[in-house]
Amino acid sequence: MSLEELREEIETIDREIVEKIAQRTYVADTIAQVKSERGLPTTDEQQEQAVMERAGDNAEQFDVDANLVKAVFRLLIELNKVEQRENR
């Protein structure tokens, strides 16, 4: 593959990553609505821990640095928590 083709592949992957972040955010917003309707707290530390463990496991499965993947997921979780608080 040429350098240009490889860069185009990266561009496609980047777009897909952003699409998945948008999908995740939408589902997290829906979860926030359900929590609000049920009077549940915004933060669920047990669920956050489960997400982090899954992220680490998935990273290992795909031979990616688990600490890096967990850092990305920490950012995603914080983003969702902020949005959930703002929408309450």
Buried (B, 14 or more C-beta within 10 A) or exposed (E): EEEEEEEEEEEEEEEEEEEEBEEBBEEBEEBBEEBEEEEEEBEBEEEBEEBBEEBBEEBEEEEEEBEEBBEBBBEBBEBBBEBBEEEE
